[in-house]
Amino acid sequence: MNKKNINIAIIGLGTIGSYLYKYLLKKRNLLRKKTSIAPNVIFVSAKNKQKKRGINIPKSKWLGNYLDAASHPKVDIVVELIGGSDGAAKKLVFAALKNKKHVVTANKALIAKHGDKLSKIAENNKVNLEFEAAVCGGVPIVRSLKEGLIANSIQKIYGIFNGTSNFILSSMDKQNIEYKSALQKAKQLGYAESNPISDINGQDVASKLEILTSLCFNSYINNKDIHLEGINNIDHIDISNANLLGYKIKLIGISEFKDNKITQRVHPCLIKKDSYIAKIDGVLNAVIIEGKPAGQTVIQGEGAGPEPTTSALISDISSIMRGNIKFPFVIPYKKRRSLRFEKINSKNFSSYLRLEVVDKHGVLSNITKILAKNSVSIKRLIQSPYNSKKYSSITIITHESKDDKLTKIVTQLSKKNFILKKPKLIRIENI
């Protein structure tokens, strides 16, 4: 890029957008030393101009219409920080790429839903679509897959991709508190949004996993064939039982390429206490990549917040300033593959099955018969009567069985009159 300056428009001035604006002003000279180009923020836009942001933005920098950033002749890079898979964010990014503007975004929902179409437009117009900040904040996993691990044939990628859910589960474990209390604490500390639904139902992790799957396996994005469960049904009894059995509960995203098929899944898992990933607590994220010739690669760091997200955004901006025009998903759009995606129901798992039952004669026998009819055998069983002795909690660890049989057991048991609550099923992962 034969320029001394590069002009940037930041669209969306929430916590992250405001932090990025201040950082680019403060570190302008440092970035010029490292890239030989100075970043200039020439325009900003936000839904609420009057919001207190702790920064003084000249009136001349405010756009009357945020979409003007996509067509203004002086703008080189549009930084989209609006959020959401559609609406304003979608209009802005599509328009910017069509007008031959580089785009940097932290919007994982947008990339997961429209990334294929956007990448094709970026390639045709020879501009960059960069989204490091969309996946795991300050963990540089996207650039690692695009560049550092480009020589590797990857078989599997998995990890903890959401700091909010990890903080909640860690708090329940370390402080022996209920889910609702842990969620409230996460909100108070700013780790959870006022409406944290996408964090706790697993959708945030799913969007990130869909993007990583495409990068790892050179496939088009698939957001239909993915198994999705969140953490909102995990309670302190599950956490306590897991500890008793030598496990920790984590919300894990896993994508695996095997026998020319990809399986994508997001769900709570029981992980052995002494494993690396079981020790990732708080708001930390960790991504593990298994491939050849590098073997296992682990990247860990802060997954959310203004500082780590700004780190990722600056990485993308700097890459553009250095003149690195790259394919958004490593290889050209036309050479990416339409691979077969497999459902989770044919995979084998050991599982944790928890049943709240009426404590009476014949209940346990009835439960074991249902398991036996579905060819699922019991590895371990713990029965814990409540103080009233009228009710009991039964925890079963099964041997490996097909997932569809395990879910069938849950359905069959749910219909029995001695079952007080819907049975809990948590898969066990040896990772």
N, C-alpha and C positions, 0 to 999 in steps of 0.2 A: 504494500500500500504506500504509494508515493505521496504521502501527506504529512504535514507537521502536526495537524490537529484532526480529531475526529469528533463529529457532533452527535450528541446523544439526546434523545427525548425519553424521559421517564414517565410512563403512564400508569398511574396508581401510586398514591403517596400515603399508604398506610405505614405501619411500623417498619416494614422492610424497605419500602420505597424511600421513606424519609431518611433512614439510616444510610442507604446507598447514596442518596444525594449528598449528604454531609461527608461521607467517605470520599467521594469523587472530588469534592472541593478541597478537602484537607490533604489528600494524597496525590493530587494531580501531578506534582513534580516528581514524586517517587515513581509513578506509573510511566511518566515520560522517560525517565532514566532507564527503566526496564524494557520499554517497548519502542523507544525513539519517537513515540507519538503521544501527544497530550490529549486526554479526554476532556471535552467541553460539554457540560449539560446546558443545552440551549433552550430546551422546552420541558415543561412539566404539565401534568394534568391530573386532577383528582375530582371525585364526585362532590366532595365537600371542601371548598376552598378555605372556609373559615375555621376549620379544625386546627387546634393548637398542636404544632409539630416541633416547636423548639428551634425552628430555623427561619431565617429571613430570606424569602424568595422574592426577587424583584418582579414587579408586575409584568414586565416585558417578557418574562419567561413563561407566563401562564397562557396555555392555549384556550381559545374560546370553545373549540370543539376537539375532543381528544383524537378523533379520526384524522385531523389535519396533520398529525405526526406522520401518518402513513404516506402522505403525498408531498409534504413540504420539501422543496429542492435542497435545503441546507441540512436536512437530517440524514445521517449515515446509519445510525443504529437506533432502533426502537426497542426499549426495554419494557416489556409487558408485565405488570404486576397487579392486574385487575383481579384475576382469579375466575374460576368457573370454566366449564367446558364449552359453553356457548355464549350467546349474548354479546356484550361489548368486547370481551377478550377475543372471541372468535372473529368478529368483524375487523378488529384492529390488526390482528396478526395476518389474516388472509390478505387484507388490503396492503399492508406494509410489504409483504413478500412479493405481491404482484407488481408493486411499484419499485421493486429492486432495492429495498431497504433490508439490511441485516436485522435479524430479530433475536433478542435474548429474552428468555422467559423462565419464570419459576413455577409455571402452571402445569402441574402433572396431569390434571384432569383434561386439559385442552390437548396435550400431546398424546395421551392415551386414546382419546376419542378421534382426533383429527390429524394425528402425526403423519400418517401415510400420505394424505393429500397435501399437507403443508410441506413435507419433504420434497415431493415432486415439483411443487411450485418453486421452492428455494433452489433446487438443482437447475431447473429450466432457466432461472434468472441469475444464476451464478452468484447467489448470496448465501449467507450462513443462517441456519436456524439452530440456535444453541439452547440447551435445556439442562445443563448440569445442575442448576439450583432446583429443578423439579423433582429430583430423586435424592432423598437422604441429605438435604442441606449441605453441610460442609464436608461430607464424605465424597471424595472425588471419583466416584464410581463410573460415571458416564465417560469422562475423559480417559480413565484407566482402560475401559473396554474399547474405546475408539483408537487409542494410541498405545499405551503401555502394554496391553495384553493382546495386541492385534495379531501376533504370531500364533496365538493359542487356539486350539480346537476345544471349545468349552462344552462340557457335558451337563453341568449343574450350577445353578446360582441360588443362594438362599440366605436368609438372615432376618435380622430385626430391622424393619424399615420405617417404623413409626415411633417417635419418642414419647408421644402422649400416652399411647396404650402401654408402652413399656414402663413408663413412670407409674401408671396406675397399678399394674401388676406387681411392680417392685415395692410400692408403698403398702399394698395389701399384705405382702410377704414380710417385709422388714418391720412394719409397725403393727401388724396384726389388726388391720382395720377392714371394714367392709368396702365393697366396690363403690357405693355412693359417696362415702367419706373420702376415698382416694381420688375420685373424680372431682369432688369439690375442691380438694387440695390442689389438684392440677390446674383448675381454673384460677384459684387465688394466686398461684405462682406464675400465671401466664403461660403455662405449658399446654393448656387446653382452651379452645375457643368457647364462647358462650353457648354455641351450638356445635358440640364436638362429634356429631353423629358419624361423619366420614372416618374419624379416627377410631372410634370404638366399634363400628360395625365392619371394619376391615377394608372399606372401599378405598381409603387413602393408600393402603399397602397394595391393593389390587392394581390401582393405576400405575404405581411405581413398578410393580412386577411385570406388568404388560410391556412397559417401555424397555425394561432390562432384558426381557425375553427376546424382544425384537433385536436388540443390540447384540446379544450373545449368540443367537442362532441364525442371524441374517434373514429373519422371517418378517412377514408383514405383521402388524399389530393385531392381536386377537383379544378382544374384550368380551367375547361371548362365552368361550370355553374356559372358564376359570371357576374353581370351587371357592366359595367365599363364606366365611364365618367370622364373627367378631368376638369381643371379650365380655359383652354385656351380660352373659349368663354365668360367668365365673364368680363364685362367692368365696368367703373365707374358709368354708369347709373344704372346698376343692384345693385351695392353697395349702391348708393344713394336711390334707391327705397326701398331696404330692410330696410335701416335705417328709412325711412319715415313710413314704415309699422310696425316698431317695431321688426325687425329681424336683424341678422347677417348672412353672407354667409360663410359657412365652407365646406371644402372637408372632407366628413365623410366616414369611412368604417364601415359597419354593417353586422353582421352575427347573424342569429336568428334561433333557433330550435323550431318549433311549429307544432303540429299535425303530428309528426314523419317525418317532412320535414325540410330541411335547406334552407334558402335563404341567399345568399352572394351578397352584392352590395357595390359599391364604386361610389359616385357621389356628386356634390355640393348640399348642402341643405340650406334652410332657417331655422335658429334656433332662437327661441325667445331670445331677447336681455338679459333678466334677467336669462337665464339658465346658469348652470355651464360651459357647454362646449362652449358657445358663448364667454365666457371671456378668453378662452385660446388663447393667441396671440403670435406673433413672431414665434420663432423656437420651441416652446414647443410642446410636444405631451401629450395626455391624453387618457387613456384607462379606460373604464367603463365596469365592469362585473356584470351581474345580475344573481343571482343563489340562491339556498337554501342549507343550512340554513343561510348563511352569509348575504343574501340580496344584497345590492348594494356595490360594492367595486370599489374605484377610485384610479388609480395610475397615477401620473403626473411627468414629468421631461423633460430634454433635449433629443431630439430625434436623434440628429446627431452630428458629429464632433469627433475629436480624443479623447477628454477627456471622454465624456459619453460612447463612443464605447469601449474605453480601459477599463473602469469600468466594462462593461458587459463581455468583453473577460477575464479579470482577475477573475471575478466571476466563469466563466466556468472552467478556468484553476485550480483555487483553489478547486473547487468541485472534479475534477479528482485527485488532489494531496491528498485530504482527503480519497481517495479510494472509492468514491461513484459511483459504476457502475450502471447506470440506463437505463431504456428503453427510447430511444429518444423522443417518443410520449406518455409518461406516462405509457401506458399498452403495453403488447407484441403485435408484429405485427399481429399475427394470431387472436388476440381478438379484434382488431379494426374493425369498422363496415363500411359496404358499404351502407350508408344512401341515401335516396332519396333527390335530390336537386331540388328546385323549382325555376322557372323563376320569375322575378320581375313583369311580366305583369298581374298577377292575384291579386297583392296586391293593397290596396286602399291608395290613397294619396290626401291631399289637395295640390294645386300647385300654383306656380307663373308663369303666362304666360305673356310674353311681346311681343308686336307686333309693328313694325314700319310700318306705313301705309300712303297712300295718303289721305290727309284730304279733303274728299268730302262726299256729301250726300249719305247715304245708306250703308256706310262701316261698321259702328257699328252694324247696323241691320243685315247685312250679317254675321258678326262674331258671334253674339249671336244666330243666327239660326243654325250655324254649331255646336256650343256647345250644343244647345238644342237637335239636332238630335242625338247626341252621349250621351244624358242623363247626361250631365255635367252642373251643375248649378253654377251661379256666386255668390260669397260671397261679393266681393268688386271690384270696377272698378274705375280706375283713368285714365283720358284722359289728355295728356299734349301736346298742340300744340307747334310746333317749331316757332321761330321768323318769319320765312318766311310765316307761316300759310298755306303752301302748304302741309306740312307733319305733322304727329302727332304720338306720342308714346302712346300706350294703354297698361296699366298694369291691369291684371285681377288676382284676387285670387279666386280660385275655391273651392267649397265644395269638400269633399272627393269623389273620383271616382276611378274606376279601372285604373291602369296604362296603359293598352292597349288602353283604350278610350282616354286618355290624349295624348298619342303619335300619335294616329290616327288623332286627331284634328290638331296637328302640321303638319302632312303630308298633310291633306286637305287644311289647310290655306296656306301652302307654295306654292300651285299651283294657288292661286288667284292673279290676276294682280294688285290688290291694295296693296299687301304686298311687301314692299321694301327689307326686309332682312328675312332670315329664322327665324321664331318665336323662342323665348327662352322659355324653359320649365325647371323650377327648382322646385324640390319637397320640400315640407315643412315637417319637422320632429319635433315631440313633444318629445324631449329628453333633 
